[in-house]
């Protein structure tokens, strides 16, 4: 094998030299695409190979937008019809406006609670970006939810507090409790002798309003950015299943699997949304969040989200049956469906460009792309014409992976175990600070930077994490520069 590798940036092939040790690693990790015959409704995901590591900066394919400011996550995909633009605007208002307690003069916007974690979708997804954990300086309502279940009934709702513990409530109703995070610090050493500090949470619930929680399993989840969801929604099930390798047939230590989400008719669907891929469609994700996070009933969640043990909540007024009807759900789902992905920010400075090119090679060499799959394609089934048959670059396989004990929440979510998490897309990761004013990552927001998120990887991500620890600082910086450009 020669000492050069082809990398494509902004549609231009560039030749770059690999150091011998990385040449050997890349040679061992190259993936040979198998030619397969697929139906017209199926497409084959392109497993990343070194020559495919980079791509034109249109991360969302032809649906991408050139945006890098504070509203970079809030633009619709280009070319929408007048009707779709109008539906986007209506959905935007439902997404951003605060819901209020019933009864209220705000027709169609009441029914909040009686317990809730957020009073709007944008409270968890500010500017359509990431929320924050309930840090002392942040308080409640900035973008996180807390799932809770008895230790003896893994994944089941708590008999008194329900599936989620809510730290806010409407007037006359007590919040279920106060979530308290105490920071714990640890250090990890790089092969060159330098160290990085890691932060994690000691999670507690104080002032439980309806009696002691008892022995429980708790999982804190922070709201992720909501760009590109309409593309992820229409990656064919067959493609996601093809990417799965639950028995690790190829022996690479990575065994992603599909989250089979149960349906009322006894069949299953491929889960693809949420931190544990627990929802199969955007409509299902929207309705689950309306009910669980805001206490709003809807077509598939008709009962209030409190239990009979919560007497003050039981007496609270309802905003109707349902409080959010199918039309509003459809507008909210449409809004999320057509939020565009910002283009990658490719530098023009030759030194910066060379650093990102190097980062591309490191990303491949340490096997990041085996889970953060660079290229997928939608089929032709989307209700939005612009989202049909689009090749795009989300950096996810939409699969569940065992990420090790350090990232485990020890709470089952459907078919997902307490150690499994869906691979989060990486597109837009470099814009979170611009849009949301922070850089906290991972499901519970513990990571304060991209590097910390990498260093928390365990389980199926352990090899990549260890390889990152062994990199020279210049290579680590190159990888981070590449990720920040996404």
C-alpha positions as CSV (number, residue, x, y, z in Angstrom):
1,X,0.0,0.0,0.0
2,X,1.3,3.5,-0.8
3,X,1.9,6.1,1.9
4,X,-0.8,8.4,0.5
5,X,-4.6,8.4,1.1
6,X,-7.3,10.2,-0.8
7,X,-9.6,12.4,1.2
8,X,-12.5,14.3,-0.3
9,X,-13.2,17.8,1.1
10,X,-15.8,20.1,-0.4
11,X,-16.0,17.7,-3.3
12,X,-12.3,17.9,-4.1
13,X,-10.0,14.8,-3.8
14,X,-6.9,15.6,-1.8
15,X,-3.8,13.5,-1.5
16,X,-2.3,13.3,2.0
17,X,0.5,11.3,3.5
18,X,-0.1,9.0,6.5
19,X,2.6,8.2,9.0
20,X,3.6,4.5,8.8
21,X,1.8,3.4,12.0
22,X,-1.4,5.0,10.9
23,X,-1.1,3.6,7.4
24,X,-1.0,0.2,8.9
25,X,-4.0,0.8,11.1
26,X,-6.0,2.2,8.2
27,X,-5.0,-0.7,6.0
28,X,-6.4,-3.1,8.5
29,X,-9.6,-1.1,8.9
30,X,-10.6,-0.6,5.3
31,X,-14.1,-1.7,4.5
32,X,-14.8,-3.2,1.1
33,X,-18.3,-2.4,-0.1
34,X,-20.3,-5.5,-1.1
35,X,-22.4,-5.2,-4.3
36,X,-26.0,-6.0,-3.4
37,X,-29.2,-6.0,-5.3
38,X,-31.9,-4.0,-3.5
39,X,-35.5,-3.1,-4.2
40,X,-36.5,0.3,-5.4
41,X,-37.6,1.2,-1.9
42,X,-34.3,0.2,-0.3
43,X,-30.8,1.8,-0.4
44,X,-27.6,0.4,1.0
45,X,-25.7,2.5,3.6
46,X,-22.2,3.3,2.6
47,X,-19.9,1.9,5.3
48,X,-17.1,4.5,5.6
49,X,-13.8,3.7,4.0
50,X,-10.8,6.0,4.1
51,X,-11.5,7.5,0.6
52,X,-15.1,8.2,1.8
53,X,-14.2,9.7,5.2
54,X,-14.9,13.2,4.1
55,X,-17.4,14.5,1.6
56,X,-18.9,17.7,0.3
57,X,-19.8,19.9,3.2
58,X,-23.5,19.4,2.6
59,X,-24.1,17.2,5.6
60,X,-27.8,17.1,4.9
61,X,-27.3,16.5,1.2
62,X,-29.3,18.9,-1.0
63,X,-31.4,19.8,2.1
64,X,-28.5,21.5,3.8
65,X,-28.4,25.2,4.6
66,X,-25.5,27.6,4.9
67,X,-25.8,28.8,8.5
68,X,-23.4,29.2,11.3
69,X,-25.0,31.8,13.7
70,X,-27.3,31.5,16.7
71,X,-30.3,30.4,14.6
72,X,-28.3,27.8,12.6
73,X,-30.5,24.9,13.8
74,X,-33.8,26.7,13.1
75,X,-34.1,27.0,9.3
76,X,-36.3,24.8,7.1
77,X,-34.9,22.7,4.3
78,X,-34.7,24.7,1.0
79,X,-37.4,24.5,-1.6
80,X,-40.4,23.7,0.5
81,X,-43.8,24.3,-1.1
82,X,-45.9,27.2,0.1
83,X,-48.1,24.8,2.0
84,X,-45.2,23.1,3.7
85,X,-43.7,26.5,4.6
86,X,-47.0,27.5,6.2
87,X,-47.2,24.2,8.1
88,X,-43.6,24.8,9.3
89,X,-44.5,28.3,10.6
90,X,-47.5,26.9,12.5
91,X,-45.4,24.1,13.9
92,X,-42.8,26.5,14.9
93,X,-45.3,28.5,17.0
94,X,-46.5,25.3,18.7
95,X,-42.9,24.3,19.4
96,X,-41.8,27.7,20.9
97,X,-44.9,29.0,22.7
98,X,-45.4,28.2,26.4
99,X,-48.3,26.0,27.2
100,X,-50.3,27.1,30.2
101,X,-52.5,25.5,32.8
102,X,-56.2,24.9,32.1
103,X,-58.6,26.6,31.9
104,X,-57.1,29.6,30.1
105,X,-57.9,32.2,27.5
106,X,-55.1,30.9,25.3
107,X,-57.4,28.7,23.2
108,X,-55.7,25.4,22.2
109,X,-52.6,26.1,24.3
110,X,-53.8,25.1,27.7
111,X,-53.6,21.8,29.6
112,X,-50.0,22.0,30.8
113,X,-49.2,19.6,33.7
114,X,-50.3,19.2,36.4
115,X,-46.7,18.1,36.7
116,X,-44.1,18.9,34.0
117,X,-40.4,19.1,33.2
118,X,-40.8,21.8,30.6
119,X,-43.6,24.2,29.5
120,X,-42.6,24.2,25.8
121,X,-40.7,22.0,23.4
122,X,-38.1,24.8,23.1
123,X,-37.5,24.7,26.8
124,X,-35.7,21.3,26.3
125,X,-34.5,22.2,22.7
126,X,-33.5,25.8,22.9
127,X,-33.2,27.3,19.5
128,X,-33.8,23.7,18.3
129,X,-30.5,22.8,19.9
130,X,-29.4,21.1,23.1
131,X,-30.7,21.6,26.7
132,X,-28.7,21.5,29.9
133,X,-28.8,19.3,33.0
134,X,-30.3,20.8,36.1
135,X,-27.1,22.3,37.5
136,X,-27.3,24.6,40.5
137,X,-26.7,27.7,38.4
138,X,-29.2,26.6,35.8
139,X,-32.1,25.4,37.9
140,X,-35.2,23.7,36.4
141,X,-36.7,24.0,33.0
142,X,-33.5,24.2,30.9
143,X,-33.8,21.0,29.0
144,X,-33.6,17.7,30.9
145,X,-36.0,15.0,32.1
146,X,-35.6,12.3,34.7
147,X,-36.8,8.8,34.2
148,X,-37.5,6.7,37.3
149,X,-38.6,3.1,38.0
150,X,-38.4,0.8,41.0
151,X,-35.3,-1.3,41.2
152,X,-37.5,-4.4,41.5
153,X,-39.3,-3.6,38.3
154,X,-36.6,-2.4,35.8
155,X,-38.1,0.0,33.3
156,X,-41.6,0.0,34.7
157,X,-43.2,3.3,35.9
158,X,-42.9,4.1,39.6
159,X,-46.2,3.3,41.3
160,X,-46.5,6.7,42.9
161,X,-44.3,9.0,40.7
162,X,-44.9,7.5,37.2
163,X,-42.4,7.1,34.4
164,X,-40.8,10.5,34.9
165,X,-40.2,12.5,38.0
166,X,-41.3,16.1,37.3
167,X,-39.6,19.0,39.1
168,X,-42.2,21.6,38.1
169,X,-46.0,21.9,38.6
170,X,-48.9,24.2,37.9
171,X,-50.3,26.5,40.6
172,X,-51.9,24.5,43.5
173,X,-50.0,21.3,42.7
174,X,-46.7,20.3,44.3
175,X,-43.7,19.5,42.1
176,X,-42.9,15.8,42.5
177,X,-39.4,16.6,43.8
178,X,-36.2,18.6,43.3
179,X,-33.4,17.1,41.3
180,X,-30.0,17.7,42.7
181,X,-26.7,17.0,41.0
182,X,-23.4,16.8,42.8
183,X,-20.3,16.9,40.6
184,X,-17.7,14.2,40.9
185,X,-14.3,14.7,39.3
186,X,-11.8,12.1,38.0
187,X,-8.7,12.1,35.8
188,X,-7.5,10.1,32.8
189,X,-4.0,10.0,31.5
190,X,-2.8,10.2,27.9
191,X,0.1,8.2,26.7
192,X,2.2,11.4,26.5
193,X,1.8,11.9,30.3
194,X,-0.8,14.7,30.1
195,X,-4.1,14.4,31.9
196,X,-7.8,15.3,31.3
197,X,-10.4,15.9,34.0
198,X,-13.8,14.2,33.7
199,X,-17.0,15.2,35.4
200,X,-19.9,13.0,36.3
201,X,-23.0,13.3,38.5
202,X,-24.1,12.0,41.8
203,X,-27.9,12.2,41.2
204,X,-30.3,12.7,44.0
205,X,-34.0,13.6,44.4
206,X,-34.8,15.9,47.3
207,X,-38.2,17.1,48.8
208,X,-40.1,14.1,47.3
209,X,-43.7,15.4,47.5
210,X,-45.6,12.1,47.7
211,X,-43.5,10.0,50.0
212,X,-40.1,8.3,49.7
213,X,-39.2,7.0,46.3
214,X,-37.7,3.8,47.8
215,X,-35.0,1.9,45.9
216,X,-35.2,3.2,42.3
217,X,-33.3,3.3,39.0
218,X,-33.0,6.9,37.6
219,X,-31.9,8.1,34.2
220,X,-31.2,11.8,33.5
221,X,-31.7,12.7,29.8
222,X,-30.8,16.1,28.2
223,X,-32.7,17.3,25.1
224,X,-30.6,16.9,21.9
225,X,-30.6,19.2,18.9
226,X,-33.5,18.4,16.5
227,X,-32.0,19.0,13.1
228,X,-32.2,16.5,10.2
229,X,-34.9,14.3,11.9
230,X,-36.9,14.0,8.7
231,X,-33.9,12.4,7.0
232,X,-33.3,10.0,9.8
233,X,-37.0,9.1,9.8
234,X,-36.8,7.7,6.3
235,X,-33.6,5.7,6.3
236,X,-35.2,2.3,5.3
237,X,-35.5,-0.3,8.1
238,X,-33.6,-2.7,5.9
239,X,-30.6,-0.5,5.9
240,X,-30.5,-0.1,9.7
241,X,-30.9,-3.8,10.1
242,X,-28.0,-4.4,7.6
243,X,-25.8,-2.2,9.7
244,X,-26.5,-4.2,12.9
245,X,-24.1,-6.9,14.0
246,X,-25.6,-8.1,17.4
247,X,-23.4,-11.2,17.6
248,X,-20.2,-9.4,16.4
249,X,-19.7,-11.7,13.4
250,X,-16.8,-9.7,12.1
251,X,-15.0,-9.8,15.5
252,X,-14.3,-6.1,15.7
253,X,-15.8,-5.7,19.2
254,X,-18.7,-3.6,17.9
255,X,-22.1,-5.3,18.0
256,X,-24.8,-2.7,17.4
257,X,-28.4,-3.9,17.3
258,X,-31.8,-2.6,16.3
259,X,-34.1,-1.5,19.1
260,X,-37.3,-3.4,18.3
261,X,-40.1,-1.2,19.6
262,X,-43.3,-3.1,20.4
263,X,-46.6,-1.9,18.9
264,X,-50.2,-2.3,20.0
265,X,-50.8,-4.9,17.3
266,X,-48.1,-7.2,18.7
267,X,-45.6,-6.4,15.9
268,X,-42.4,-4.4,16.2
269,X,-41.0,-1.3,14.5
270,X,-37.4,-0.1,14.2
271,X,-36.7,2.5,16.9
272,X,-34.6,5.4,15.8
273,X,-35.5,8.5,17.9
274,X,-34.5,9.3,21.5
275,X,-31.4,8.5,23.5
276,X,-32.3,4.8,23.4
277,X,-34.0,4.7,20.0
278,X,-37.3,4.1,21.8
279,X,-39.5,5.8,19.2
280,X,-40.0,4.7,15.6
281,X,-41.4,7.8,14.1
282,X,-41.4,11.6,14.6
283,X,-45.1,11.6,15.4
284,X,-44.6,9.0,18.1
285,X,-41.6,10.9,19.5
286,X,-43.6,14.2,19.6
287,X,-46.6,12.5,21.4
288,X,-44.3,10.8,24.0
289,X,-42.6,14.1,24.8
290,X,-45.9,16.1,25.0
291,X,-47.2,13.6,27.5
292,X,-44.1,12.7,29.5
293,X,-42.3,16.1,29.5
294,X,-45.2,18.5,29.6
295,X,-48.2,16.5,30.9
296,X,-50.2,17.1,27.7
297,X,-52.6,14.4,26.7
298,X,-52.7,13.5,22.9
299,X,-54.1,10.9,20.6
300,X,-51.9,8.0,21.8
301,X,-51.6,9.2,25.4
302,X,-55.1,9.9,26.6
303,X,-54.6,9.6,30.4
304,X,-53.0,12.3,32.5
305,X,-49.4,11.7,33.5
306,X,-50.0,11.7,37.2
307,X,-51.0,8.7,39.4
308,X,-54.0,8.3,41.7
309,X,-51.7,8.8,44.8
310,X,-51.1,12.4,43.8
311,X,-54.4,13.9,45.1
312,X,-53.6,17.6,44.3
313,X,-52.8,16.6,40.7
314,X,-55.9,14.5,40.4
315,X,-58.1,17.5,41.2
316,X,-56.4,19.8,38.6
317,X,-58.5,20.9,35.6
318,X,-58.0,19.2,32.3
319,X,-57.4,21.1,29.0
320,X,-59.6,18.7,27.0
321,X,-59.6,15.2,25.7
322,X,-57.0,15.3,24.2
323,X,-55.3,18.5,25.1
324,X,-53.2,18.3,22.0
325,X,-55.2,17.0,19.0
326,X,-53.9,15.2,15.9
327,X,-53.7,18.4,13.9
328,X,-51.3,20.0,16.4
329,X,-49.3,16.8,16.7
330,X,-48.9,16.7,12.9
331,X,-47.8,20.3,12.7
332,X,-45.2,19.8,15.5
333,X,-43.9,16.6,13.7
334,X,-43.8,18.5,10.4
335,X,-41.7,21.3,12.0
336,X,-39.2,18.8,13.4
337,X,-39.2,16.9,10.1
338,X,-38.1,19.8,7.9
339,X,-35.5,21.5,10.2
340,X,-32.4,21.6,8.0
341,X,-28.9,20.6,8.8
342,X,-26.2,23.3,8.6
343,X,-23.3,22.8,6.2
344,X,-20.0,21.7,7.5
345,X,-17.7,24.7,8.0
346,X,-14.6,24.0,5.9
347,X,-11.7,26.4,6.5
348,X,-9.9,28.1,3.7
349,X,-6.6,28.6,5.6
350,X,-4.2,25.9,4.4
351,X,-3.0,24.9,7.8
352,X,-6.5,24.6,9.3
353,X,-7.6,22.6,6.2
354,X,-4.6,20.3,6.6
355,X,-5.5,19.8,10.2
356,X,-9.1,18.8,9.4
357,X,-7.9,16.5,6.6
358,X,-5.7,14.8,9.2
359,X,-8.7,14.6,11.6
360,X,-10.6,12.7,8.9
361,X,-8.0,10.1,8.7
362,X,-7.8,9.7,12.5
363,X,-11.6,9.4,12.7
364,X,-11.3,6.4,10.4
365,X,-8.2,4.9,11.8
366,X,-9.5,4.6,15.4
367,X,-12.8,3.2,14.1
368,X,-15.1,6.1,15.1
369,X,-17.0,5.6,11.8
370,X,-18.0,2.1,12.6
371,X,-20.8,3.5,14.8
372,X,-20.8,7.1,13.7
373,X,-21.6,5.9,10.1
374,X,-20.9,8.9,7.8
375,X,-23.3,8.3,4.9
376,X,-26.9,7.1,4.7
377,X,-29.7,7.6,2.2
378,X,-33.4,8.1,2.5
379,X,-35.9,6.1,0.4
380,X,-38.8,7.7,-1.5
381,X,-41.5,7.5,1.2
382,X,-41.2,10.8,3.0
383,X,-44.3,13.1,2.8
384,X,-41.8,15.9,2.0
385,X,-40.6,15.8,-1.6
386,X,-37.2,17.4,-0.8
387,X,-36.4,14.6,1.7
388,X,-36.9,11.7,-0.8
389,X,-33.9,9.8,-2.0
390,X,-31.3,12.1,-0.3
391,X,-27.8,10.9,0.4
392,X,-26.7,12.6,3.6
393,X,-24.0,12.5,6.3
394,X,-25.4,12.2,9.9
395,X,-22.5,10.2,11.6
396,X,-24.9,7.6,13.2
397,X,-26.0,4.1,12.5
398,X,-29.2,4.6,14.6
399,X,-28.3,1.4,16.5
400,X,-28.0,0.5,20.2
401,X,-24.5,-0.1,21.5
402,X,-23.3,-1.2,24.9
403,X,-21.2,1.8,26.0
404,X,-19.9,0.2,29.2
405,X,-20.4,0.6,32.9
406,X,-19.3,4.3,33.2
407,X,-22.1,5.5,30.9
408,X,-24.7,3.0,32.1
409,X,-27.9,4.3,33.7
410,X,-28.8,0.8,34.8
411,X,-32.4,1.4,33.7
412,X,-34.1,-0.6,30.9
413,X,-36.0,1.4,28.3
414,X,-38.2,-0.9,26.2
415,X,-35.8,-3.5,24.7
416,X,-32.7,-1.3,25.5
417,X,-30.7,-2.3,28.5
418,X,-29.2,0.1,31.0
419,X,-25.8,-0.1,29.3
420,X,-27.1,0.6,25.7
421,X,-27.4,3.9,23.9
422,X,-28.3,4.8,20.4
423,X,-25.4,6.3,18.5
424,X,-26.1,10.1,18.5
425,X,-25.6,11.9,15.2
426,X,-22.6,14.2,15.1
427,X,-23.8,16.7,12.5
428,X,-24.0,20.1,14.1
429,X,-21.9,19.2,17.1
430,X,-19.5,22.1,16.4
431,X,-22.3,24.6,16.4
432,X,-23.8,23.8,19.8
433,X,-21.7,26.4,21.6
434,X,-22.8,29.1,19.1
435,X,-26.5,28.1,19.3
436,X,-26.8,27.2,22.9
437,X,-23.9,28.9,24.7
438,X,-22.5,25.7,26.1
439,X,-20.6,22.5,25.0
440,X,-22.1,19.9,27.3
441,X,-22.6,16.5,25.6
442,X,-23.7,12.9,26.2
443,X,-27.1,11.8,27.4
444,X,-26.9,13.5,30.8
445,X,-24.8,16.4,29.8
446,X,-21.8,15.4,31.9
447,X,-19.2,15.9,29.2
448,X,-18.1,19.5,29.0
449,X,-16.4,19.1,25.7
450,X,-16.1,16.8,22.7
451,X,-12.9,15.4,24.1
452,X,-14.6,14.5,27.4
453,X,-17.4,12.8,25.5
454,X,-14.8,10.6,23.7
455,X,-13.0,9.8,27.0
456,X,-16.3,8.5,28.5
457,X,-16.6,5.8,25.8
458,X,-16.5,2.3,27.1
459,X,-17.9,-1.1,26.1
460,X,-18.1,-1.2,22.3
461,X,-16.4,2.2,22.2
462,X,-13.5,1.2,24.5
463,X,-11.0,0.5,21.7
464,X,-11.6,3.8,20.0
465,X,-11.3,5.6,23.4
466,X,-8.0,3.8,24.2
467,X,-6.7,4.6,20.7
468,X,-7.5,8.2,21.3
469,X,-5.6,8.2,24.5
470,X,-2.5,6.8,22.6
471,X,-2.6,9.5,20.0
472,X,0.0,12.3,19.9
473,X,-1.5,15.6,20.9
474,X,-1.3,17.0,17.3
475,X,-3.4,14.1,16.1
476,X,-5.9,14.5,19.0
477,X,-6.2,18.2,18.1
478,X,-6.7,17.3,14.4
479,X,-9.6,14.9,15.3
480,X,-11.2,17.5,17.5
481,X,-10.8,20.2,14.8
482,X,-12.6,17.9,12.3
483,X,-15.5,17.2,14.7
484,X,-15.9,20.8,15.5
485,X,-16.2,21.6,11.8
486,X,-19.3,19.3,11.5
